[in-house]
């Protein structure tokens, strides 16, 4: 991991605290783009309530990490944040795969007034966002 990527990973980890168990980052200097991956642990969300809780966790992680990364002082045109979490594969084994992804471009980051928003309200202001709807491949 490059020194800048390590700096971004550390900044994201500090911003999310114990919400994520592992944080990794990559930085593309020519594109001024960062990709940060946060891995969460826990049970595989299978019920509607568990899936809603997983979605809320993804939104919360992105809400804390995105502004910390965008204000890091590192030249960034785009920050992609991917949250990985537990899900079931076709053999009912628990694997880690994406739970949610949020992309924020520099212009959007400057327009978002983070302090006045909740995690779910901020979610819809990101340039791109997606949440996994099923955590079981054969659901």
Order of alpha helices (4+ residues) and beta strands (2+ residues): alpha-beta-beta-alpha-beta-beta-alpha-alpha-beta
